[in-house]
């Protein structure tokens, strides 16, 4: 687990309680103006004119479809501007974005980001550092697009004893699997997802399960109130799924989804990301196209299901703007959790074994770690082994 640095990017980290920049200023500095950043800018320019203090981009001379003509190429200068109280990071990645976020937090400024890669790998100690400087770190847009799941876990469900959190957290893979249900091959479905903008030109983050693992780590940390990072999670993707796998499930009233779930199992937490068969009447089976479905199962509240657009510029920008307004009004913050990083054991589930000769049999529960290690069972006559989701597992 990482320790907090004494001072990050600044020799004068200050508390928001005493900083003129954070007690009087109401300005916003926007870092990046791509798909999400431009959506944020358009919304704020329309609803809160005068709020944006500056927009920093890599190329200030590039034509952009927003009513702003004073772009800057110096993101550090914008972060340091005493008139900026909230820094909105829409750059992405783990390099420059990380350095700018640290610089803002060191100066006691509130940070809003949709950067799931950074939050999933370094979020716990960034949140702890923000708590120390009096800043806030908000990342509703990092999970589920416009679905308000981060805010729900951090405030409305803060006192709930959560038994399980997870579901369909990646819209790209859900779109691909849906298309395969309709008869498309995997490569055809992926190409269509790329054409429509649901998948990147390099789709590995989505189809290999990294994106879903990042989101699950964020949700698990909030749900179980422990620092959580995605490197502790087992993960399988959908690249090896075939039309025969889809058909084997459909014949048994099952739909194939990429699931990301963390749940209590006795005194432990088991979690992982895997393609899995889901009964057609299960909430996880409801996600269509690029939708996300997240379910929280609590001891007191029972099952709560959140669903909606899990990706896309408009949905993500909506969540970013909501976080910006919450920061300006000093409303509820995402909590920073203490203790050791949440260590999970591998998710377990029964499996459906499809043999090369067409036979399909149900197997006993197996851990995701063991399944990953064995591939397709280590036998030439086994075509695939895919978990079957059961709430009672």
C-alpha positions as a printed NumPy array, in Angstrom:
array([[  0.   ,   0.   ,   0.   ],
       [  1.364,   3.417,  -0.934],
       [  2.154,   5.973,   1.738],
       [  1.235,   9.611,   1.486],
       [  3.981,  11.939,   0.347],
       [  4.945,  14.863,   2.582],
       [  4.38 ,  17.378,  -0.214],
       [  3.352,  16.655,  -3.786],
       [  4.155,  19.043,  -6.647],
       [  4.31 ,  21.936,  -4.207],
       [  6.339,  23.145,  -1.273],
       [  3.336,  24.857,   0.23 ],
       [  0.41 ,  22.421,   0.406],
       [ -2.336,  24.385,   2.123],
       [ -5.624,  23.704,   3.826],
       [ -8.873,  24.692,   2.161],
       [ -9.868,  26.264,   5.454],
       [ -7.266,  29.017,   5.09 ],
       [ -6.621,  29.343,   1.356],
       [ -8.07 ,  32.42 ,  -0.387],
       [ -8.289,  30.307,  -3.549],
       [-10.642,  27.85 ,  -1.905],
       [-12.629,  30.063,   0.478],
       [-13.549,  32.936,  -1.892],
       [-12.925,  31.78 ,  -5.443],
       [-15.703,  30.032,  -7.331],
       [-13.859,  29.53 , -10.6  ],
       [-13.343,  26.277, -12.447],
       [-10.321,  25.115, -14.4  ],
       [-11.019,  22.515, -17.09 ],
       [ -8.131,  20.273, -18.108],
       [ -8.777,  18.68 , -21.483],
       [-11.509,  19.349, -24.022],
       [-12.075,  16.088, -25.851],
       [-15.358,  14.171, -25.944],
       [-16.047,  14.465, -22.217],
       [-14.34 ,  17.814, -21.612],
       [-16.212,  19.544, -24.433],
       [-19.492,  18.132, -23.109],
       [-18.697,  19.525, -19.665],
       [-17.77 ,  22.914, -21.154],
       [-20.983,  23.184, -23.2  ],
       [-23.169,  22.328, -20.23 ],
       [-21.479,  24.771, -17.863],
       [-21.285,  27.604, -20.397],
       [-25.034,  27.245, -20.937],
       [-26.141,  26.776, -17.323],
       [-23.434,  28.599, -15.315],
       [-21.891,  31.299, -17.524],
       [-18.815,  32.839, -15.965],
       [-17.949,  29.767, -13.891],
       [-15.174,  28.46 , -16.173],
       [-11.97 ,  30.375, -15.499],
       [ -9.895,  28.647, -18.135],
       [ -9.589,  25.592, -20.376],
       [ -6.191,  23.955, -20.891],
       [ -5.633,  21.785, -23.957],
       [ -2.7  ,  20.269, -25.81 ],
       [ -3.351,  22.297, -28.978],
       [ -4.968,  25.714, -28.302],
       [ -5.342,  26.382, -32.044],
       [ -7.435,  23.309, -32.836],
       [-11.017,  24.062, -33.862],
       [-13.569,  22.999, -31.238],
       [-17.353,  23.126, -31.19 ],
       [-17.729,  25.171, -28.001],
       [-18.159,  28.898, -27.393],
       [-14.668,  29.506, -26.003],
       [-11.782,  31.251, -27.734],
       [ -9.132,  31.603, -25.025],
       [ -7.662,  28.107, -24.721],
       [ -4.382,  27.678, -22.858],
       [ -1.599,  25.161, -23.348],
       [ -0.325,  25.519, -19.759],
       [ -2.38 ,  23.206, -17.551],
       [ -0.088,  23.788, -14.566],
       [ -0.637,  27.532, -14.729],
       [ -4.404,  26.977, -14.751],
       [ -4.196,  24.681, -11.709],
       [ -2.143,  27.342,  -9.895],
       [ -4.576,  30.165, -10.735],
       [ -5.84 ,  31.548,  -7.372],
       [ -9.238,  32.2  ,  -8.973],
       [ -9.717,  28.465,  -9.627],
       [-11.374,  26.562,  -6.825],
       [-12.379,  23.384,  -8.682],
       [-10.087,  21.547, -11.091],
       [-11.857,  19.246, -13.564],
       [ -9.523,  16.629, -15.077],
       [-10.685,  15.285, -18.448],
       [ -7.27 ,  14.279, -19.812],
       [ -7.231,  10.628, -18.756],
       [ -4.33 ,   8.265, -18.269],
       [ -1.84 ,   7.905, -15.444],
       [  0.865,  10.407, -16.415],
       [  0.128,  14.105, -16.804],
       [ -3.367,  13.745, -15.339],
       [ -1.936,  12.257, -12.151],
       [  0.614,  15.039, -11.757],
       [ -1.986,  17.759, -12.246],
       [ -4.423,  16.158,  -9.81 ],
       [ -1.697,  15.897,  -7.183],
       [ -0.759,  19.525,  -7.737],
       [ -4.368,  20.648,  -7.294],
       [ -4.861,  18.567,  -4.152],
       [ -1.587,  19.876,  -2.69 ],
       [ -3.027,  23.377,  -3.021],
       [ -6.256,  22.424,  -1.272],
       [ -8.391,  22.604,  -4.399],
       [-11.35 ,  20.36 ,  -5.116],
       [-10.815,  17.866,  -7.94 ],
       [-13.443,  16.298, -10.19 ],
       [-12.377,  13.509, -12.537],
       [-13.747,  10.735, -14.722],
       [-10.349,   8.995, -14.749],
       [-11.245,   5.447, -13.701],
       [ -7.759,   4.129, -14.46 ],
       [ -6.201,   6.49 , -11.926],
       [ -8.935,   6.164,  -9.293],
       [ -8.939,   2.347,  -9.531],
       [ -5.181,   2.089,  -9.054],
       [ -4.336,   5.058,  -6.803],
       [ -7.693,   6.419,  -5.64 ],
       [ -7.453,   5.371,  -1.966],
       [ -4.26 ,   7.268,  -1.232],
       [ -5.296,  10.223,  -3.413],
       [ -8.494,  10.486,  -1.345],
       [ -6.481,  10.281,   1.883],
       [ -4.147,  13.009,   0.642],
       [ -7.133,  15.192,  -0.287],
       [ -8.586,  14.73 ,   3.195],
       [ -5.264,  15.877,   4.663],
       [ -5.11 ,  19.09 ,   2.624],
       [ -8.806,  19.916,   3.008],
       [ -9.573,  19.25 ,  -0.655],
       [-12.206,  16.899,  -2.041],
       [-11.784,  14.227,  -4.712],
       [-14.965,  13.428,  -6.648],
       [-15.261,  10.746,  -9.33 ],
       [-18.908,   9.876,  -9.954],
       [-18.224,   9.813, -13.703],
       [-15.525,   7.146, -13.319],
       [-18.156,   4.404, -12.912],
       [-21.376,   3.943, -14.833],
       [-21.552,   7.219, -16.752],
       [-24.639,   9.087, -15.566],
       [-25.692,   6.359, -13.112],
       [-25.316,   7.958,  -9.622],
       [-23.858,   4.866,  -7.972],
       [-20.754,   6.473,  -6.408],
       [-22.836,   9.155,  -4.713],
       [-25.363,   6.577,  -3.494],
       [-22.671,   4.411,  -1.902],
       [-20.861,   7.391,  -0.392],
       [-23.923,   9.07 ,   1.125],
       [-27.369,   7.433,   1.017],
       [-25.967,   3.933,   1.652],
       [-23.034,   4.984,   3.849],
       [-24.523,   3.214,   6.86 ],
       [-25.667,   0.089,   5.011],
       [-24.055,  -3.311,   5.544],
       [-23.434,  -4.206,   1.905],
       [-23.396,  -7.894,   1.065],
       [-22.754,  -7.579,  -2.675],
       [-21.979,  -4.956,  -5.305],
       [-21.556,  -5.359,  -9.05 ],
       [-23.166,  -6.278, -12.326],
       [-22.637,  -5.316, -15.969],
       [-20.105,  -2.488, -15.782],
       [-18.77 ,  -2.307, -19.337],
       [-21.004,  -1.122, -22.161],
       [-18.662,  -2.134, -24.968],
       [-18.609,  -5.826, -24.069],
       [-22.343,  -5.809, -23.434],
       [-22.923,  -4.381, -26.913],
       [-20.698,  -7.079, -28.439],
       [-22.392,  -9.944, -26.587],
       [-25.83 ,  -8.562, -27.498],
       [-24.841,  -8.442, -31.164],
       [-23.589, -12.026, -30.962],
       [-26.981, -13.065, -29.556],
       [-28.477, -11.639, -32.749],
       [-26.201, -13.791, -34.885],
       [-23.042, -11.735, -35.37 ],
       [-19.61 , -13.27 , -34.972],
       [-17.284, -11.824, -32.347],
       [-15.101,  -9.986, -34.877],
       [-18.173,  -8.552, -36.645],
       [-19.684,  -7.343, -33.362],
       [-16.405,  -5.742, -32.289],
       [-16.04 ,  -3.962, -35.64 ],
       [-19.579,  -2.576, -35.332],
       [-18.89 ,  -1.409, -31.753],
       [-15.821,   0.433, -33.035],
       [-17.768,   1.983, -35.91 ],
       [-20.411,   3.306, -33.497],
       [-17.822,   4.663, -31.073],
       [-18.523,   2.177, -28.267],
       [-15.087,   0.557, -28.625],
       [-11.656,   2.11 , -29.093],
       [ -9.389,   1.22 , -32.003],
       [ -7.422,  -0.77 , -29.41 ],
       [-10.28 ,  -2.499, -27.538],
       [ -8.22 ,  -4.558, -25.116],
       [ -9.081,  -2.517, -22.016],
       [-12.735,  -3.381, -22.577],
       [-12.697,  -6.886, -24.039],
       [ -9.952,  -8.184, -21.701],
       [-11.871,  -6.989, -18.632],
       [ -9.505,  -4.255, -17.42 ],
       [-12.151,  -1.522, -17.605],
       [-14.685,  -3.59 , -15.64 ],
       [-12.031,  -4.483, -13.056],
       [-11.182,  -0.804, -12.546],
       [-14.838,   0.042, -11.98 ],
       [-15.363,  -2.903,  -9.646],
       [-12.375,  -1.877,  -7.524],
       [-13.866,   1.605,  -7.099],
       [-17.3  ,   0.239,  -6.162],
       [-15.925,  -2.428,  -3.822],
       [-13.887,   0.144,  -1.922],
       [-16.971,   2.288,  -1.382],
       [-19.269,  -0.63 ,  -0.585],
       [-16.983,  -2.329,   1.93 ],
       [-15.339,   0.87 ,   3.221],
       [-11.787,  -0.258,   2.628],
       [ -9.112,   1.008,   0.245],
       [ -9.451,  -1.082,  -2.922],
       [ -7.299,  -1.306,  -6.05 ],
       [ -7.954,  -3.217,  -9.257],
       [ -4.689,  -5.175,  -9.288],
       [ -6.102,  -7.415,  -6.534],
       [ -8.981,  -8.627,  -8.727],
       [ -9.117, -11.776, -10.874],
       [-10.13 , -11.065, -14.44 ],
       [-11.237, -12.884, -17.622],
       [-12.362, -11.199, -20.825],
       [-14.679, -12.079, -23.711],
       [-12.226, -12.446, -26.61 ],
       [-12.577, -16.251, -26.603],
       [-16.387, -16.273, -26.539],
       [-17.926, -17.943, -29.594],
       [-21.383, -18.11 , -31.129],
       [-21.579, -21.7  , -29.885],
       [-21.191, -20.437, -26.308],
       [-24.033, -17.947, -26.822],
       [-26.253, -20.686, -28.278],
       [-25.465, -23.154, -25.469],
       [-26.677, -20.624, -22.926],
       [-29.759, -19.562, -24.877],
       [-30.9  , -23.188, -25.094],
       [-30.984, -23.219, -21.289],
       [-32.631, -19.813, -20.74 ],
       [-29.307, -18.107, -20.01 ],
       [-27.747, -14.925, -21.404],
       [-24.001, -14.351, -21.539],
       [-22.718, -11.187, -19.826],
       [-19.366,  -9.869, -18.661],
       [-19.952,  -9.645, -14.903],
       [-17.911,  -7.741, -12.335],
       [-18.98 ,  -8.614,  -8.797],
       [-17.66 ,  -8.342,  -5.239],
       [-19.542, -10.023,  -2.392],
       [-19.15 , -11.198,   1.153],
       [-18.396, -14.899,   1.586],
       [-18.183, -15.637,   5.283],
       [-15.44 , -13.47 ,   6.731],
       [-13.887, -12.807,   3.312],
       [-14.727, -10.757,   0.248],
       [-14.675, -12.623,  -3.039],
       [-14.56 , -10.697,  -6.286],
       [-13.679, -10.888,  -9.932],
       [-14.534, -10.12 , -13.542],
       [-15.653, -12.919, -15.846],
       [-18.025, -13.755, -18.68 ],
       [-20.88 , -15.651, -17.068],
       [-24.251, -17.099, -17.932],
       [-27.127, -15.251, -16.262],
       [-30.783, -16.36 , -16.041],
       [-32.961, -14.353, -18.418],
       [-35.073, -12.978, -15.556],
       [-32.085, -11.792, -13.492],
       [-31.395,  -8.014, -13.183],
       [-27.947,  -8.523, -14.715],
       [-29.595,  -9.848, -17.89 ],
       [-31.539,  -6.616, -18.429],
       [-28.613,  -4.595, -19.797],
       [-29.074,  -4.053, -23.523],
       [-26.66 ,  -2.573, -26.026],
       [-24.122,  -0.37 , -24.245],
       [-26.153,  -0.115, -21.018],
       [-24.785,  -0.778, -17.537],
       [-26.626,  -2.456, -14.667],
       [-25.32 ,  -2.175, -11.105],
       [-26.929,  -3.967,  -8.173],
       [-26.317,  -3.261,  -4.501],
       [-27.476,  -5.964,  -2.107],
       [-27.623,  -4.728,   1.478],
       [-28.598,  -6.418,   4.721],
       [-31.086,  -3.649,   5.498],
       [-32.027,  -2.184,   2.118],
       [-32.253,  -5.436,   0.171],
       [-31.515,  -5.385,  -3.587],
       [-31.234,  -1.975,  -5.247],
       [-30.75 ,  -1.893,  -9.014],
       [-29.25 ,   1.06 , -10.908],
       [-29.234,   1.061, -14.706],
       [-28.706,   3.406, -17.614],
       [-26.181,   4.737, -20.092],
       [-22.837,   3.594, -18.763],
       [-20.621,   5.417, -21.23 ],
       [-20.57 ,   8.165, -23.811],
       [-19.661,  11.827, -23.713],
       [-23.062,  13.167, -22.691],
       [-23.646,  10.668, -19.886],
       [-20.148,  11.13 , -18.479],
       [-20.315,  14.929, -18.774],
       [-23.606,  14.884, -16.855],
       [-21.949,  13.106, -13.939],
       [-18.93 ,  15.439, -14.034],
       [-21.121,  18.543, -13.895],
       [-23.095,  17.107, -10.96 ],
       [-19.799,  16.625,  -9.092],
       [-18.702,  20.176,  -9.939],
       [-21.882,  21.64 ,  -8.475],
       [-21.583,  19.451,  -5.381],
       [-18.012,  20.668,  -4.875],
       [-18.995,  24.328,  -5.224],
       [-21.792,  23.854,  -2.714],
       [-19.487,  21.854,  -0.385],
       [-21.982,  19.025,  -0.348],
       [-21.27 ,  15.397,   0.539],
       [-17.785,  14.129,  -0.218],
       [-16.687,  10.668,  -1.274],
       [-15.193,   9.247,   1.942],
       [-11.537,   8.318,   2.298],
       [-11.268,   4.898,   3.945],
       [ -8.53 ,   3.859,   6.332],
       [ -6.789,   0.525,   6.852],
       [ -5.037,  -1.953,   4.622],
       [ -6.038,  -2.375,   0.992],
       [ -9.016,  -4.656,   0.484],
       [ -7.651,  -8.073,  -0.428],
       [-10.196, -10.332,  -2.054],
       [-10.318, -14.006,  -2.851],
       [-11.363, -15.2  ,  -6.253],
       [-15.034, -15.256,  -7.197],
       [-16.559, -18.758,  -7.219],
       [-19.419, -20.089,  -9.332],
       [-20.685, -23.319, -10.928],
       [-19.624, -23.704, -14.553],
       [-21.122, -24.818, -17.84 ],
       [-18.662, -27.038, -19.692],
       [-19.069, -27.244, -23.483],
       [-17.254, -30.096, -25.191],
       [-15.96 , -30.046, -28.746],
       [-18.449, -32.765, -29.727],
       [-21.389, -30.545, -28.708],
       [-22.128, -32.012, -25.255],
       [-22.814, -29.483, -22.482],
       [-22.687, -30.385, -18.787],
       [-22.945, -28.455, -15.529],
       [-19.869, -28.569, -13.339],
       [-19.293, -27.851,  -9.655],
       [-18.366, -24.42 ,  -8.333],
       [-14.832, -23.386,  -9.203],
       [-12.818, -20.256,  -8.402],
       [-11.994, -17.779, -11.13 ],
       [ -8.286, -18.182, -10.35 ],
       [ -8.455, -21.932, -10.963],
       [-10.483, -21.412, -14.122],
       [ -7.973, -18.918, -15.484],
       [ -5.065, -21.216, -14.691],
       [ -6.666, -24.224, -16.377],
       [ -7.762, -22.472, -19.571],
       [-10.388, -24.699, -21.156],
       [ -9.747, -27.418, -18.625],
       [ -6.43 , -28.484, -20.119],
       [ -8.248, -31.019, -22.315],
       [ -8.486, -30.982, -26.091],
       [-12.088, -32.158, -26.048],
       [-13.23 , -29.171, -23.908],
       [-14.263, -26.155, -26.021],
       [-15.144, -23.752, -23.188],
       [-15.788, -23.489, -19.456],
       [-17.968, -20.526, -18.466],
       [-19.337, -19.704, -14.982],
       [-23.082, -19.73 , -14.361],
       [-24.108, -16.895, -12.076],
       [-26.119, -17.809,  -8.982],
       [-27.092, -15.413,  -6.218],
       [-26.972, -18.328,  -3.81 ],
       [-23.406, -19.358,  -4.755]])
